[in-house]
Amino acid sequence: LLSLTLFFSAATWYQSYG
C-alpha cells in the first residue's frame, strides 16, 4: 500500500507549501 503513503505525503507537502 505505497499509494496511501504517497497520498499522505503529498497532502503534508501541500500544507507546508500552501
Order of alpha helices (4+ residues) and beta strands (2+ residues): alpha
